[in-house]
Amino acid sequence: VSGKVESVEALLRWHSSVLGFVPPDEFIVLAEHAGFIGQVTEWVVTQAINDLAFFQGHGMALAVSINLSAQDVTNAELLEDIQQKLIDTNAPQGGFAIEITESDLLKEPEKAIECLIKYRERGFEIAIDDFGTGYSSLAYLKSLPVNVLKIDKSFILNLVQQQEDQQIVRSILELAKSFDLRVVAEGIENAETLALLHNWGCEWGQGYFISKPLPAAALMEWYEVNKNTNWVE
């Protein structure tokens, strides 16, 4: 654990001039039902890879992860498209990671696993997002081609006060250790939570305590100010 910021997650936000702020859990579902999720994914992949190349070109050693749906992952053309974009922008493949939610993964686990194996064979890091909310993923964990578990924020937000959440999180950390998986805790909003997770051996954390979501330009400014901060001291 370095205590430094070494990776970021690409988040999609929609601020409509007519509708105002539209939450992603609403417009993503609409895009999937309307058959537009492919175009949304294409835009996110392109933007994230361009940002990765831009960060690296300006001396910011940050990896970038994006969220993919099971529908995205099972699209055979997407993997080739990602690799070609990385080549075209001279962005490091090792700096680009894939996240898929636990609940989405369990919709068609066999097919998703088969496709995720291809990503792993190409050297991409893969994380299970929102881990702990899918209820039945333990049966598949031994066969999932993943490197990282991301503990859902619902277990982290009240971690300091809730004994039950503490037991769940410590169990997930032990489980991950037995499978040689790294762990990211989502939803860290105070120093006490970060310190607790660090003491338990959680390797990575993200949340508003470190930074709220930022546009790329603002992230660059934030990084310059905070790149030498040790968040776990």
DRENVEX-378342 format. One line per field, with one value per residue: residue in one letter; x, y, z of N, C-alpha, C, O in turn. Coordinates in nm, 2 decimals, padded with zeros to 4 digits. Layout:
<pts>
r (A|...);
n_c1 (X|...);
n_c2 (Y|...);
n_c3 (Z|...);
ca_c1 (X|...);
ca_c2 (Y|...);
ca_c3 (Z|...);
c_c1 (X|...);
c_c2 (Y|...);
c_c3 (Z|...);
o_c1 (X|...);
o_c2 (Y|...);
o_c3 (Z|...);
</pts>
This chain:
<pts>
r (V|S|G|K|V|E|S|V|E|A|L|L|R|W|H|S|S|V|L|G|F|V|P|P|D|E|F|I|V|L|A|E|H|A|G|F|I|G|Q|V|T|E|W|V|V|T|Q|A|I|N|D|L|A|F|F|Q|G|H|G|M|A|L|A|V|S|I|N|L|S|A|Q|D|V|T|N|A|E|L|L|E|D|I|Q|Q|K|L|I|D|T|N|A|P|Q|G|G|F|A|I|E|I|T|E|S|D|L|L|K|E|P|E|K|A|I|E|C|L|I|K|Y|R|E|R|G|F|E|I|A|I|D|D|F|G|T|G|Y|S|S|L|A|Y|L|K|S|L|P|V|N|V|L|K|I|D|K|S|F|I|L|N|L|V|Q|Q|Q|E|D|Q|Q|I|V|R|S|I|L|E|L|A|K|S|F|D|L|R|V|V|A|E|G|I|E|N|A|E|T|L|A|L|L|H|N|W|G|C|E|W|G|Q|G|Y|F|I|S|K|P|L|P|A|A|A|L|M|E|W|Y|E|V|N|K|N|T|N|W|V|E);
n_c1 (00.09|00.08|-00.02|-00.06|-00.23|-00.31|-00.47|-00.77|-01.13|-01.34|-01.63|-01.96|-02.16|-02.47|-02.58|-02.86|-02.99|-03.26|-03.38|-03.22|-03.00|-02.95|-02.95|-02.70|-02.78|-03.03|-03.03|-02.86|-03.00|-03.21|-03.08|-02.99|-03.23|-03.33|-03.16|-02.92|-02.69|-02.45|-02.34|-02.31|-02.12|-01.91|-01.84|-01.76|-01.54|-01.36|-01.32|-01.21|-00.97|-00.84|-00.81|-00.65|-00.41|-00.36|-00.31|-00.09|00.09|00.14|00.29|00.14|00.11|-00.13|-00.36|-00.66|-00.99|-01.28|-01.64|-01.81|-02.09|-02.25|-02.35|-02.18|-01.93|-01.97|-01.98|-01.80|-01.65|-01.57|-01.35|-01.14|-01.16|-01.10|-00.83|-00.72|-00.76|-00.60|-00.35|-00.35|-00.35|-00.12|-00.14|-00.08|-00.14|-00.15|-00.24|-00.51|-00.82|-01.09|-01.42|-01.69|-02.02|-02.12|-02.39|-02.47|-02.29|-02.39|-02.61|-02.57|-02.37|-02.19|-02.14|-02.04|-01.81|-01.66|-01.61|-01.47|-01.24|-01.10|-01.03|-00.86|-00.66|-00.54|-00.42|-00.55|-00.66|-00.92|-01.20|-01.45|-01.72|-01.91|-01.91|-02.06|-02.32|-02.46|-02.52|-02.50|-02.25|-02.03|-02.01|-01.91|-01.67|-01.43|-01.38|-01.38|-01.22|-01.07|-00.90|-00.94|-01.16|-01.42|-01.55|-01.88|-02.02|-02.22|-02.15|-01.95|-02.00|-02.10|-01.91|-01.75|-01.93|-02.10|-02.11|-02.19|-02.14|-01.86|-01.79|-01.87|-01.71|-01.45|-01.46|-01.49|-01.24|-01.07|-01.16|-01.09|-00.81|-00.76|-00.81|-00.62|-00.67|-00.68|-00.82|-01.06|-01.21|-01.51|-01.67|-01.55|-01.56|-01.45|-01.16|-01.14|-01.27|-01.10|-00.86|-00.93|-00.98|-00.73|-00.58|-00.68|-00.58|-00.67|-00.61|-00.67|-00.86|-01.15|-01.34|-01.54|-01.39|-01.13|-01.15|-01.41|-01.60|-01.44|-01.40|-01.17|-00.98|-01.00|-00.92|-00.65|-00.55|-00.61|-00.46|-00.20|-00.18|-00.22|-00.06|00.16|00.06|00.01|-00.23|-00.29|-00.15);
n_c2 (-00.12|00.20|00.45|00.65|00.82|00.63|00.53|00.59|00.60|00.60|00.79|00.83|01.11|01.28|01.59|01.74|02.00|02.03|01.83|01.85|01.71|01.38|01.07|00.81|00.55|00.56|00.66|00.48|00.24|00.30|00.34|00.08|-00.05|00.08|00.01|00.15|00.12|00.03|00.25|00.43|00.30|00.29|00.56|00.61|00.44|00.54|00.81|00.76|00.62|00.82|01.01|00.86|00.84|01.11|01.18|01.02|01.13|01.37|01.32|01.20|00.93|00.75|00.49|00.40|00.30|00.14|00.10|-00.18|-00.34|-00.67|-00.72|-00.55|-00.68|-00.93|-00.86|-00.93|-00.76|-00.55|-00.59|-00.60|-00.34|-00.18|-00.26|-00.17|00.11|00.17|00.12|00.31|00.55|00.53|00.46|00.30|-00.04|-00.18|00.02|00.04|-00.07|-00.30|-00.30|-00.49|-00.52|-00.71|-00.81|-00.78|-00.95|-01.20|-01.24|-01.38|-01.59|-01.79|-01.73|-01.47|-01.51|-01.67|-01.47|-01.28|-01.41|-01.39|-01.12|-01.12|-01.29|-01.12|-00.95|-00.76|-00.60|-00.70|-00.62|-00.71|-00.52|-00.35|-00.56|-00.81|-00.76|-00.93|-01.19|-01.46|-01.50|-01.63|-01.89|-01.88|-01.76|-01.89|-01.95|-01.72|-01.49|-01.28|-01.00|-00.83|-00.73|-00.52|-00.37|-00.31|00.01|00.03|-00.12|00.02|00.29|00.33|00.21|00.25|00.27|00.05|-00.27|-00.50|-00.45|-00.42|-00.69|-00.81|-00.68|-00.75|-01.03|-01.04|-00.94|-01.14|-01.35|-01.26|-01.26|-01.54|-01.61|-01.48|-01.22|-00.87|-00.59|-00.33|-00.07|00.08|00.41|00.55|00.80|00.93|00.99|00.81|00.57|00.51|00.46|00.24|00.04|00.03|-00.07|-00.33|-00.44|-00.38|-00.30|-00.09|00.21|00.41|00.72|00.99|01.11|01.11|01.22|01.38|01.30|01.43|01.64|01.58|01.79|01.93|01.72|01.69|01.93|01.88|01.65|01.75|01.90|01.71|01.48|01.40|01.34|01.13|00.92|00.74|00.78);
n_c3 (00.00|-00.11|-00.02|-00.20|-00.47|-00.74|-00.94|-01.13|-01.17|-01.45|-01.48|-01.59|-01.65|-01.68|-01.76|-01.84|-02.04|-02.04|-01.87|-01.65|-01.40|-01.47|-01.32|-01.36|-01.32|-01.42|-01.69|-01.81|-01.80|-01.96|-02.20|-02.25|-02.28|-02.51|-02.70|-02.73|-02.59|-02.69|-02.84|-02.63|-02.48|-02.66|-02.68|-02.42|-02.39|-02.58|-02.48|-02.23|-02.29|-02.44|-02.24|-02.06|-02.22|-02.24|-01.97|-01.91|-02.09|-01.98|-01.75|-01.55|-01.36|-01.38|-01.37|-01.55|-01.51|-01.65|-01.65|-01.76|-01.90|-01.89|-02.14|-02.29|-02.25|-02.37|-02.63|-02.90|-03.07|-02.92|-02.75|-02.94|-03.04|-02.82|-02.78|-03.02|-03.01|-02.79|-02.90|-03.11|-02.97|-02.83|-02.56|-02.25|-02.22|-01.98|-01.81|-01.83|-01.72|-01.65|-01.53|-01.39|-01.28|-01.00|-00.99|-01.26|-01.38|-01.29|-01.44|-01.69|-01.63|-01.72|-01.99|-01.97|-01.82|-02.00|-02.19|-02.04|-01.98|-02.21|-02.21|-01.99|-02.09|-02.27|-02.11|-01.96|-01.66|-01.44|-01.26|-01.01|-00.96|-00.70|-00.51|-00.30|-00.32|-00.48|-00.39|-00.48|-00.59|-00.49|-00.56|-00.81|-00.79|-00.78|-01.04|-01.18|-01.40|-01.26|-01.11|-00.90|-00.63|-00.57|-00.29|-00.22|-00.16|00.02|00.24|00.34|00.40|00.66|00.82|01.04|01.26|01.24|01.35|01.22|00.94|00.96|01.02|00.78|00.59|00.68|00.64|00.36|00.29|00.39|00.24|-00.02|00.01|00.03|-00.23|-00.36|-00.45|-00.51|-00.32|-00.34|-00.16|-00.18|-00.14|00.07|00.31|00.52|00.74|00.94|00.86|00.64|00.78|00.93|00.74|00.62|00.83|00.84|00.62|00.37|00.03|-00.15|-00.19|-00.25|-00.28|-00.15|00.05|-00.04|-00.31|-00.48|-00.78|-01.08|-01.36|-01.64|-01.67|-01.42|-01.26|-01.32|-01.21|-00.94|-00.89|-00.92|-00.69|-00.49|-00.53|-00.38|-00.14|00.14|00.19|00.39|00.62);
ca_c1 (00.00|00.17|-00.08|-00.07|-00.33|-00.24|-00.57|-00.90|-01.24|-01.42|-01.77|-02.04|-02.26|-02.55|-02.65|-02.94|-03.05|-03.41|-03.41|-03.13|-02.91|-03.01|-02.86|-02.66|-02.86|-03.16|-03.01|-02.80|-03.10|-03.29|-03.00|-02.99|-03.36|-03.35|-03.06|-02.82|-02.58|-02.33|-02.29|-02.26|-01.99|-01.80|-01.80|-01.69|-01.41|-01.28|-01.29|-01.13|-00.84|-00.78|-00.77|-00.53|-00.30|-00.33|-00.25|00.05|00.18|00.17|00.36|00.05|00.11|-00.26|-00.44|-00.80|-01.08|-01.42|-01.74|-01.87|-02.20|-02.23|-02.38|-02.06|-01.83|-02.00|-01.96|-01.67|-01.58|-01.53|-01.21|-01.05|-01.17|-01.02|-00.68|-00.67|-00.76|-00.48|-00.23|-00.36|-00.32|00.01|-00.17|-00.03|-00.25|-00.15|-00.30|-00.65|-00.88|-01.23|-01.50|-01.82|-02.09|-02.15|-02.53|-02.48|-02.22|-02.46|-02.72|-02.53|-02.23|-02.10|-02.11|-01.96|-01.68|-01.59|-01.56|-01.38|-01.11|-01.03|-00.97|-00.74|-00.55|-00.48|-00.34|-00.63|-00.70|-01.06|-01.25|-01.59|-01.77|-02.03|-01.91|-02.13|-02.46|-02.51|-02.57|-02.46|-02.13|-01.92|-02.01|-01.84|-01.55|-01.31|-01.36|-01.39|-01.09|-01.06|-00.78|-00.98|-01.29|-01.46|-01.65|-01.99|-02.02|-02.33|-02.09|-01.84|-02.04|-02.12|-01.83|-01.70|-02.03|-02.18|-02.04|-02.23|-02.06|-01.72|-01.77|-01.88|-01.59|-01.33|-01.48|-01.45|-01.09|-01.01|-01.20|-01.01|-00.68|-00.75|-00.82|-00.51|-00.73|-00.67|-00.95|-01.09|-01.32|-01.58|-01.75|-01.48|-01.60|-01.38|-01.03|-01.15|-01.30|-00.98|-00.76|-00.98|-00.96|-00.58|-00.53|-00.73|-00.50|-00.74|-00.51|-00.71|-00.98|-01.20|-01.46|-01.54|-01.28|-01.01|-01.19|-01.54|-01.58|-01.39|-01.37|-01.03|-00.89|-00.99|-00.85|-00.51|-00.51|-00.62|-00.35|-00.07|-00.18|-00.23|00.01|00.25|-00.02|00.00|-00.37|-00.31|-00.06);
ca_c2 (00.00|00.32|00.57|00.75|00.80|00.56|00.50|00.66|00.53|00.68|00.79|00.90|01.19|01.35|01.71|01.78|02.14|02.02|01.74|01.87|01.60|01.25|00.97|00.71|00.42|00.58|00.67|00.36|00.14|00.35|00.32|-00.06|-00.09|00.14|-00.05|00.25|00.11|00.02|00.38|00.49|00.23|00.33|00.70|00.61|00.38|00.64|00.92|00.71|00.59|00.94|01.07|00.78|00.88|01.25|01.18|00.96|01.22|01.48|01.28|01.16|00.79|00.71|00.39|00.43|00.18|00.18|00.00|-00.25|-00.43|-00.81|-00.70|-00.50|-00.78|-01.04|-00.81|-00.97|-00.66|-00.44|-00.61|-00.56|-00.20|-00.13|-00.28|-00.08|00.25|00.18|00.13|00.44|00.67|00.50|00.45|00.17|-00.14|-00.20|00.13|00.04|-00.18|-00.33|-00.34|-00.54|-00.53|-00.85|-00.84|-00.79|-01.07|-01.32|-01.27|-01.49|-01.60|-01.88|-01.66|-01.36|-01.57|-01.70|-01.35|-01.21|-01.48|-01.34|-00.99|-01.16|-01.34|-01.00|-00.88|-00.65|-00.62|-00.71|-00.61|-00.72|-00.40|-00.36|-00.69|-00.83|-00.73|-01.03|-01.30|-01.59|-01.50|-01.71|-02.02|-01.86|-01.68|-01.97|-01.96|-01.59|-01.45|-01.14|-00.97|-00.73|-00.72|-00.38|-00.39|-00.21|00.12|00.01|-00.18|00.10|00.42|00.34|00.11|00.28|00.26|-00.07|-00.39|-00.60|-00.41|-00.46|-00.83|-00.85|-00.63|-00.83|-01.16|-01.02|-00.93|-01.27|-01.43|-01.22|-01.31|-01.68|-01.63|-01.40|-01.10|-00.74|-00.54|-00.18|-00.04|00.20|00.48|00.60|00.94|01.00|00.94|00.69|00.46|00.47|00.40|00.11|-00.05|00.01|-00.16|-00.46|-00.49|-00.34|-00.24|00.02|00.27|00.53|00.78|01.14|01.16|01.13|01.32|01.37|01.29|01.55|01.64|01.55|01.91|01.96|01.61|01.72|02.03|01.81|01.56|01.82|01.94|01.59|01.36|01.35|01.32|00.99|00.92|00.64|00.82);
ca_c3 (00.00|-00.12|00.03|-00.30|-00.57|-00.86|-01.05|-01.13|-01.24|-01.54|-01.44|-01.69|-01.59|-01.78|-01.71|-01.95|-02.03|-02.02|-01.76|-01.53|-01.37|-01.48|-01.26|-01.45|-01.31|-01.49|-01.83|-01.86|-01.82|-02.08|-02.32|-02.28|-02.33|-02.64|-02.79|-02.76|-02.50|-02.77|-02.87|-02.50|-02.44|-02.76|-02.64|-02.29|-02.41|-02.66|-02.39|-02.12|-02.34|-02.47|-02.11|-02.01|-02.30|-02.20|-01.83|-01.92|-02.16|-01.89|-01.64|-01.44|-01.37|-01.33|-01.45|-01.57|-01.52|-01.70|-01.62|-01.87|-01.87|-01.94|-02.28|-02.35|-02.24|-02.46|-02.76|-02.94|-03.13|-02.82|-02.71|-03.05|-03.05|-02.71|-02.81|-03.13|-02.96|-02.70|-02.99|-03.18|-02.88|-02.75|-02.42|-02.20|-02.20|-01.84|-01.74|-01.86|-01.65|-01.68|-01.41|-01.43|-01.15|-00.96|-01.03|-01.40|-01.41|-01.26|-01.53|-01.78|-01.58|-01.81|-02.11|-01.93|-01.78|-02.12|-02.26|-01.96|-01.99|-02.33|-02.17|-01.91|-02.18|-02.34|-02.01|-01.89|-01.52|-01.43|-01.12|-00.99|-00.89|-00.61|-00.46|-00.18|-00.34|-00.58|-00.31|-00.52|-00.67|-00.43|-00.63|-00.94|-00.76|-00.81|-01.19|-01.24|-01.43|-01.21|-01.02|-00.80|-00.58|-00.52|-00.19|-00.24|-00.07|00.13|00.35|00.38|00.44|00.81|00.87|01.18|01.36|01.22|01.37|01.11|00.82|00.99|01.00|00.64|00.52|00.72|00.58|00.22|00.28|00.41|00.12|-00.13|00.04|00.00|-00.37|-00.41|-00.52|-00.44|-00.28|-00.34|-00.08|-00.23|-00.05|00.19|00.32|00.63|00.77|01.03|00.77|00.56|00.87|00.97|00.62|00.60|00.94|00.81|00.50|00.24|-00.04|-00.23|-00.15|-00.33|-00.21|-00.14|00.14|-00.13|-00.41|-00.55|-00.93|-01.14|-01.51|-01.65|-01.64|-01.28|-01.20|-01.34|-01.10|-00.81|-00.88|-00.89|-00.55|-00.40|-00.58|-00.28|-00.02|00.18|00.25|00.50|00.73);
c_c1 (00.09|00.12|-00.10|-00.19|-00.27|-00.34|-00.70|-01.00|-01.32|-01.57|-01.84|-02.15|-02.34|-02.62|-02.73|-02.99|-03.20|-03.44|-03.33|-03.04|-02.99|-02.91|-02.82|-02.74|-03.00|-03.13|-02.94|-02.90|-03.18|-03.21|-02.99|-03.12|-03.39|-03.25|-02.94|-02.69|-02.45|-02.26|-02.24|-02.13|-01.88|-01.75|-01.71|-01.55|-01.31|-01.23|-01.19|-00.99|-00.77|-00.73|-00.65|-00.41|-00.26|-00.26|-00.11|00.14|00.21|00.23|00.27|00.04|-00.02|-00.31|-00.58|-00.88|-01.21|-01.51|-01.80|-01.99|-02.17|-02.26|-02.26|-01.95|-01.85|-02.00|-01.82|-01.59|-01.52|-01.39|-01.11|-01.05|-01.09|-00.87|-00.64|-00.67|-00.63|-00.35|-00.23|-00.32|-00.18|-00.02|-00.13|-00.15|-00.26|-00.22|-00.45|-00.72|-01.03|-01.30|-01.64|-01.89|-02.12|-02.29|-02.54|-02.40|-02.30|-02.58|-02.70|-02.39|-02.14|-02.05|-02.01|-01.82|-01.60|-01.53|-01.45|-01.24|-01.03|-00.96|-00.85|-00.63|-00.48|-00.41|-00.42|-00.66|-00.85|-01.10|-01.40|-01.63|-01.89|-02.03|-01.98|-02.28|-02.53|-02.56|-02.52|-02.33|-02.02|-01.91|-01.92|-01.70|-01.43|-01.28|-01.36|-01.24|-01.06|-00.94|-00.83|-01.13|-01.31|-01.57|-01.76|-01.99|-02.12|-02.27|-01.98|-01.89|-02.06|-02.03|-01.78|-01.80|-02.10|-02.09|-02.07|-02.15|-01.91|-01.70|-01.78|-01.76|-01.47|-01.34|-01.45|-01.30|-01.02|-01.04|-01.11|-00.86|-00.66|-00.75|-00.71|-00.57|-00.70|-00.81|-00.95|-01.21|-01.38|-01.65|-01.68|-01.50|-01.54|-01.25|-01.04|-01.18|-01.17|-00.88|-00.80|-00.95|-00.81|-00.53|-00.57|-00.66|-00.57|-00.64|-00.54|-00.84|-01.02|-01.32|-01.43|-01.43|-01.15|-01.04|-01.33|-01.51|-01.54|-01.38|-01.21|-00.94|-00.88|-00.92|-00.70|-00.47|-00.51|-00.50|-00.22|-00.06|-00.16|-00.14|00.11|00.19|-00.02|-00.13|-00.39|-00.21|-00.15);
c_c2 (00.12|00.44|00.68|00.72|00.74|00.52|00.58|00.58|00.63|00.67|00.88|00.98|01.27|01.47|01.77|01.92|02.14|01.94|01.77|01.75|01.47|01.14|00.86|00.58|00.44|00.58|00.55|00.25|00.17|00.32|00.17|-00.10|-00.04|00.09|00.05|00.23|00.09|00.15|00.45|00.43|00.28|00.47|00.69|00.55|00.47|00.75|00.87|00.68|00.72|01.01|00.99|00.83|01.02|01.26|01.13|01.06|01.34|01.44|01.23|01.00|00.73|00.60|00.44|00.30|00.23|00.06|-00.05|-00.34|-00.57|-00.80|-00.65|-00.61|-00.89|-00.99|-00.83|-00.86|-00.56|-00.46|-00.57|-00.41|-00.13|-00.14|-00.18|00.07|00.27|00.20|00.27|00.56|00.65|00.50|00.31|00.08|-00.17|-00.10|00.14|-00.09|-00.18|-00.36|-00.38|-00.56|-00.68|-00.89|-00.86|-00.92|-01.20|-01.34|-01.38|-01.52|-01.68|-01.80|-01.54|-01.40|-01.60|-01.58|-01.28|-01.28|-01.43|-01.20|-01.02|-01.21|-01.23|-00.91|-00.77|-00.70|-00.61|-00.70|-00.64|-00.60|-00.43|-00.50|-00.70|-00.81|-00.84|-01.16|-01.44|-01.61|-01.59|-01.84|-02.00|-01.80|-01.76|-01.98|-01.83|-01.54|-01.30|-01.12|-00.89|-00.75|-00.58|-00.40|-00.28|-00.11|00.11|-00.05|-00.09|00.24|00.44|00.24|00.13|00.25|00.12|-00.20|-00.50|-00.57|-00.45|-00.61|-00.87|-00.81|-00.72|-00.97|-01.15|-01.01|-01.06|-01.36|-01.39|-01.27|-01.45|-01.71|-01.54|-01.28|-00.98|-00.68|-00.38|-00.16|00.09|00.28|00.53|00.75|01.00|00.93|00.81|00.56|00.41|00.41|00.26|00.01|-00.07|-00.08|-00.30|-00.52|-00.46|-00.26|-00.11|00.08|00.39|00.59|00.93|01.19|01.19|01.24|01.28|01.35|01.43|01.54|01.63|01.67|01.94|01.85|01.64|01.83|01.96|01.72|01.63|01.86|01.82|01.47|01.31|01.33|01.17|00.98|00.83|00.67|00.85);
c_c3 (00.00|-00.05|-00.07|-00.40|-00.70|-00.97|-01.03|-01.20|-01.33|-01.51|-01.55|-01.62|-01.70|-01.72|-01.83|-01.93|-02.01|-01.89|-01.63|-01.52|-01.38|-01.43|-01.36|-01.44|-01.38|-01.64|-01.89|-01.89|-01.94|-02.21|-02.35|-02.34|-02.48|-02.74|-02.82|-02.67|-02.57|-02.80|-02.74|-02.47|-02.53|-02.72|-02.51|-02.31|-02.48|-02.56|-02.29|-02.17|-02.38|-02.34|-02.05|-02.09|-02.26|-02.06|-01.84|-01.99|-02.08|-01.75|-01.52|-01.45|-01.31|-01.43|-01.45|-01.58|-01.57|-01.66|-01.75|-01.82|-01.93|-02.09|-02.35|-02.36|-02.34|-02.61|-02.81|-03.01|-03.04|-02.78|-02.81|-03.06|-02.94|-02.74|-02.92|-03.09|-02.87|-02.79|-03.06|-03.10|-02.81|-02.60|-02.37|-02.17|-02.05|-01.75|-01.76|-01.80|-01.67|-01.54|-01.46|-01.29|-01.13|-01.01|-01.18|-01.45|-01.39|-01.35|-01.63|-01.74|-01.67|-01.93|-02.08|-01.89|-01.90|-02.19|-02.18|-01.96|-02.11|-02.30|-02.08|-01.99|-02.25|-02.24|-01.94|-01.75|-01.52|-01.29|-01.12|-00.90|-00.80|-00.55|-00.32|-00.20|-00.43|-00.51|-00.35|-00.59|-00.62|-00.51|-00.76|-00.91|-00.80|-00.96|-01.26|-01.27|-01.39|-01.12|-00.89|-00.76|-00.53|-00.42|-00.21|-00.13|00.04|00.25|00.41|00.45|00.59|00.88|01.01|01.29|01.35|01.24|01.26|00.98|00.84|00.97|00.86|00.56|00.55|00.65|00.43|00.20|00.30|00.29|00.00|-00.11|00.00|-00.15|-00.44|-00.50|-00.44|-00.42|-00.29|-00.25|-00.14|-00.12|00.07|00.20|00.45|00.66|00.85|00.96|00.70|00.66|00.91|00.86|00.60|00.71|00.91|00.69|00.37|00.16|-00.11|-00.17|-00.24|-00.26|-00.20|-00.05|00.06|-00.23|-00.46|-00.70|-00.99|-01.29|-01.52|-01.62|-01.50|-01.21|-01.21|-01.23|-00.97|-00.79|-00.85|-00.75|-00.45|-00.43|-00.47|-00.15|00.01|00.26|00.36|00.61|00.85);
o_c1 (00.16|00.19|-00.14|-00.24|-00.18|-00.30|-00.72|-00.97|-01.35|-01.62|-01.80|-02.23|-02.28|-02.71|-02.67|-03.03|-03.25|-03.53|-03.36|-03.01|-03.09|-02.80|-02.90|-02.75|-03.07|-03.19|-02.95|-02.89|-03.22|-03.27|-02.99|-03.12|-03.46|-03.26|-02.87|-02.60|-02.34|-02.14|-02.14|-02.03|-01.77|-01.63|-01.61|-01.45|-01.20|-01.11|-01.09|-00.89|-00.65|-00.63|-00.56|-00.30|-00.14|-00.16|-00.02|00.26|00.31|00.22|00.32|-00.02|-00.01|-00.31|-00.63|-00.84|-01.26|-01.47|-01.84|-01.98|-02.08|-02.19|-02.23|-01.89|-01.75|-02.02|-01.73|-01.47|-01.43|-01.31|-01.01|-00.94|-01.02|-00.80|-00.53|-00.57|-00.57|-00.26|-00.13|-00.26|-00.14|00.07|-00.14|-00.24|-00.37|-00.25|-00.52|-00.68|-01.09|-01.24|-01.69|-01.83|-02.14|-02.31|-02.61|-02.45|-02.29|-02.65|-02.78|-02.30|-02.02|-01.93|-01.92|-01.72|-01.48|-01.42|-01.36|-01.14|-00.91|-00.85|-00.74|-00.51|-00.36|-00.34|-00.36|-00.69|-00.91|-01.05|-01.48|-01.59|-01.96|-02.14|-01.97|-02.36|-02.65|-02.63|-02.51|-02.30|-01.92|-01.80|-01.87|-01.62|-01.33|-01.17|-01.34|-01.16|-01.04|-00.89|-00.76|-01.21|-01.23|-01.69|-01.72|-01.97|-02.10|-02.32|-01.93|-01.82|-02.02|-02.06|-01.78|-01.77|-02.15|-02.00|-01.97|-02.10|-01.85|-01.60|-01.70|-01.70|-01.39|-01.24|-01.38|-01.25|-00.93|-00.95|-01.06|-00.80|-00.56|-00.70|-00.71|-00.52|-00.70|-00.91|-00.86|-01.32|-01.32|-01.69|-01.75|-01.47|-01.57|-01.23|-00.96|-01.12|-01.14|-00.81|-00.71|-00.90|-00.77|-00.45|-00.50|-00.68|-00.53|-00.59|-00.46|-00.92|-00.93|-01.39|-01.33|-01.39|-01.08|-00.97|-01.37|-01.39|-01.60|-01.34|-01.14|-00.83|-00.77|-00.85|-00.62|-00.36|-00.42|-00.44|-00.14|00.05|-00.10|-00.15|00.15|00.26|-00.05|-00.14|-00.49|-00.20|-00.09);
o_c2 (00.15|00.53|00.79|00.60|00.81|00.48|00.63|00.49|00.74|00.56|00.98|00.92|01.31|01.45|01.83|01.96|02.24|01.99|01.72|01.68|01.45|01.13|00.82|00.51|00.34|00.50|00.52|00.18|00.09|00.27|00.13|-00.18|-00.10|00.12|00.03|00.31|00.13|00.16|00.52|00.50|00.30|00.49|00.76|00.60|00.49|00.78|00.94|00.71|00.73|01.07|01.06|00.85|01.05|01.33|01.19|01.07|01.41|01.51|01.22|00.95|00.66|00.62|00.51|00.22|00.34|-00.05|00.02|-00.39|-00.59|-00.88|-00.69|-00.63|-00.94|-01.07|-00.77|-00.87|-00.48|-00.37|-00.50|-00.35|-00.03|-00.04|-00.13|00.14|00.38|00.28|00.33|00.65|00.74|00.54|00.22|00.12|-00.19|-00.12|00.23|-00.20|-00.08|-00.43|-00.33|-00.62|-00.76|-01.00|-00.95|-00.99|-01.29|-01.44|-01.47|-01.49|-01.65|-01.81|-01.52|-01.34|-01.57|-01.59|-01.22|-01.22|-01.42|-01.17|-00.96|-01.18|-01.25|-00.82|-00.69|-00.81|-00.53|-00.78|-00.61|-00.58|-00.53|-00.56|-00.61|-00.83|-00.83|-01.24|-01.52|-01.71|-01.62|-01.90|-02.10|-01.79|-01.70|-02.01|-01.82|-01.55|-01.21|-01.22|-00.90|-00.77|-00.53|-00.43|-00.16|-00.14|00.17|-00.04|-00.12|00.29|00.54|00.19|00.03|00.20|00.07|-00.22|-00.57|-00.67|-00.49|-00.64|-00.96|-00.88|-00.75|-01.03|-01.24|-01.07|-01.09|-01.44|-01.48|-01.31|-01.49|-01.81|-01.53|-01.25|-00.98|-00.73|-00.32|-00.23|00.19|00.22|00.55|00.83|01.12|00.81|00.72|00.46|00.29|00.31|00.17|-00.10|-00.19|-00.17|-00.40|-00.63|-00.52|-00.16|-00.02|00.01|00.45|00.52|00.98|01.31|01.28|01.33|01.16|01.39|01.53|01.43|01.66|01.66|01.97|01.87|01.61|01.81|01.99|01.72|01.59|01.87|01.83|01.37|01.19|01.30|01.09|01.03|00.83|00.58|00.88);
o_c3 (00.09|-00.01|-00.04|-00.40|-00.76|-01.08|-00.92|-01.29|-01.28|-01.51|-01.59|-01.54|-01.80|-01.63|-01.92|-01.82|-01.96|-01.82|-01.52|-01.62|-01.31|-01.48|-01.44|-01.54|-01.40|-01.72|-02.01|-01.99|-02.02|-02.31|-02.47|-02.44|-02.56|-02.86|-02.92|-02.68|-02.52|-02.79|-02.75|-02.43|-02.49|-02.72|-02.51|-02.26|-02.44|-02.56|-02.26|-02.10|-02.36|-02.34|-02.00|-02.02|-02.25|-02.05|-01.78|-01.95|-02.12|-01.66|-01.41|-01.54|-01.21|-01.55|-01.37|-01.66|-01.55|-01.64|-01.83|-01.71|-02.01|-02.17|-02.46|-02.47|-02.40|-02.70|-02.77|-03.00|-03.07|-02.77|-02.78|-03.09|-02.97|-02.72|-02.91|-03.13|-02.87|-02.76|-03.07|-03.15|-02.73|-02.53|-02.44|-02.10|-02.00|-01.64|-01.72|-01.83|-01.71|-01.46|-01.55|-01.20|-01.22|-01.06|-01.22|-01.54|-01.47|-01.34|-01.65|-01.82|-01.69|-01.96|-02.15|-01.93|-01.91|-02.24|-02.23|-01.95|-02.10|-02.34|-02.10|-01.96|-02.29|-02.27|-01.86|-01.72|-01.58|-01.20|-01.21|-00.79|-00.83|-00.53|-00.24|-00.10|-00.45|-00.58|-00.27|-00.65|-00.69|-00.51|-00.81|-01.00|-00.85|-01.00|-01.38|-01.19|-01.47|-01.07|-00.79|-00.84|-00.46|-00.46|-00.21|-00.01|00.15|00.36|00.52|00.53|00.64|00.98|01.09|01.40|01.46|01.15|01.22|00.92|00.75|00.91|00.81|00.48|00.46|00.62|00.38|00.11|00.23|00.25|-00.07|-00.21|-00.06|-00.20|-00.56|-00.61|-00.31|-00.48|-00.25|-00.28|-00.15|-00.02|00.18|00.11|00.47|00.62|00.84|00.99|00.69|00.62|00.92|00.89|00.57|00.68|00.96|00.65|00.27|00.21|-00.13|-00.11|-00.30|-00.19|-00.23|-00.06|00.09|-00.25|-00.47|-00.75|-00.95|-01.33|-01.43|-01.56|-01.45|-01.11|-01.11|-01.17|-00.89|-00.68|-00.77|-00.69|-00.35|-00.36|-00.48|-00.05|-00.07|00.37|00.43|00.70|00.96);
</pts>
